[in-house]
């Protein structure tokens, strides 16, 4: 499953990474997983979709690094308090390495997107999935189906 701290969906520009992330999140939300969304581009046109899928969200302005540290601290506090299943982070590669390191310290699995050319900024001990590679995408789909199946089984057993 998405068993590493960072689970990275990477690809080229306009490859559908963000839409893929929303689709994963929608599937997780439908089975009751608690999700937190963090946008790292400072500009999201689909804010109205957030309330339908995510427990909470924040948007980081990548040009305001001191404020980014504060936002990440809030994310950490919320994650510890509300016990999110996943942090969903779009365009994590827009952040400086220092912010990525702070995110690494949050004890919640992260599903993130980034450009393929910027993967070196991210922790090496991550799971990497190339959105342009059909076999990688089928692995992601298998992981998602497994998580959803386990969540449904847990609901039945309760």
C-alpha positions in Angstrom: 0.0 0.0 0.0 1.2 3.6 0.2 3.5 2.5 3.0 6.2 5.1 2.7 6.3 8.6 4.1 6.2 10.1 0.6 4.3 8.4 -2.2 5.1 10.4 -5.3 3.1 10.7 -8.5 5.4 12.4 -11.0 5.1 13.3 -14.6 5.6 16.1 -17.2 3.7 19.4 -17.2 0.0 19.1 -18.1 0.2 15.3 -17.6 -2.9 15.1 -15.4 -1.1 14.8 -12.0 -3.5 17.0 -10.1 -6.6 15.5 -11.6 -5.3 12.0 -10.9 -4.7 13.2 -7.3 -8.3 14.4 -7.0 -9.6 11.1 -8.4 -7.6 9.1 -5.8 -8.8 11.4 -3.1 -12.5 11.1 -4.2 -12.2 7.3 -4.0 -10.7 7.5 -0.6 -13.3 9.9 0.6 -16.1 7.6 -0.5 -14.9 4.9 1.9 -14.5 7.3 4.8 -10.7 8.0 4.9 -9.8 11.3 6.4 -7.8 13.5 4.0 -6.0 16.8 4.3 -5.1 18.7 1.1 -2.1 21.0 0.8 -1.6 23.0 -2.5 1.9 24.3 -3.0 1.3 26.5 -6.0 -0.6 29.3 -4.2 -3.3 29.2 -6.9 -6.0 26.6 -7.2 -9.0 27.2 -9.4 -11.0 24.3 -7.9 -11.4 25.4 -4.3 -15.1 24.4 -4.4 -14.0 20.8 -4.9 -12.0 20.9 -1.6 -15.0 20.9 0.7 -16.6 17.9 -1.0 -13.5 15.7 -0.6 -11.2 16.9 2.1 -11.6 17.3 5.9 -9.5 20.4 5.7 -7.1 22.1 3.3 -4.4 24.9 3.1 -2.9 26.7 0.2 0.8 27.7 0.4 2.2 30.8 -1.3 5.6 29.5 -2.5 7.1 33.0 -2.4 6.4 33.5 1.3 8.8 31.0 3.0 8.4 32.2 6.6 4.6 31.9 6.3 5.0 28.5 4.7 6.8 27.2 7.9 3.8 28.4 9.9 1.3 26.8 7.6 3.2 23.5 7.7 3.3 23.7 11.6 -0.5 24.1 11.5 -0.8 21.1 9.1 1.3 19.1 11.6 -0.8 20.1 14.5 -4.1 19.3 12.7 -2.7 16.0 11.5 -1.7 14.9 15.0 -5.1 16.1 16.4 -7.4 14.8 13.7 -5.5 11.6 12.7 -5.7 12.0 9.0 -5.2 8.9 6.9 -3.3 10.8 4.2 -1.9 14.2 3.5 -2.6 14.9 -0.2 0.0 17.4 -1.4 -0.1 18.9 -4.9 3.1 20.2 -6.6 5.3 19.6 -3.5 8.4 20.4 -5.7 7.4 24.1 -5.7 8.6 24.2 -2.0 12.1 24.6 -0.9 13.9 21.6 0.5 13.6 23.0 4.0 9.8 22.9 3.8 9.8 19.4 2.3 12.0 18.3 5.3 9.4 19.8 7.7 6.6 17.9 5.9 8.7 14.7 6.2 8.5 15.1 10.0 4.7 14.8 10.0 3.8 11.3 11.0 1.1 10.8 8.3 1.6 9.1 4.9 1.7 11.6 2.1 0.5 11.2 -1.5 2.2 14.0 -3.5 2.6 15.2 -7.1 5.7 16.7 -8.6 7.3 17.2 -12.0 9.6 14.3 -13.0 12.5 16.7 -13.4 12.3 17.7 -9.7 12.1 14.3 -8.0 15.6 14.7 -6.7 14.3 17.2 -4.1 12.3 14.5 -2.5 13.3 11.8 0.0 15.0 8.8 -1.7 13.1 6.4 0.5 9.8 7.3 -1.3 7.5 5.3 -3.6 7.7 6.8 -7.1 5.0 6.4 -9.6 5.3 7.8 -13.1 2.0 9.1 -14.4 3.2 8.6 -18.0 4.0 4.9 -17.4 1.0 2.6 -17.7 2.6 -0.1 -15.5 3.2 2.4 -12.7 -0.4 3.7 -13.0 -1.7 0.2 -12.8 0.4 -0.3 -9.6 -1.2 2.9 -8.2 -4.7 1.7 -9.1 -4.0 -1.7 -7.4 -2.8 0.1 -4.3 -5.9 2.3 -4.3 -8.2 -0.7 -4.8 -6.4 -2.5 -1.9 -6.8 0.5 0.5 -10.5 0.9 -0.5 -11.1 -2.9 -0.1 -9.5 -2.9 3.4 -11.5 0.2 4.4 -14.8 -1.5 3.4 -13.9 -4.7 5.2 -13.1 -2.7 8.3 -16.5 -0.9 8.1 -18.3 -4.3 7.8 -16.3 -5.7 10.8 -17.2 -2.8 13.1 
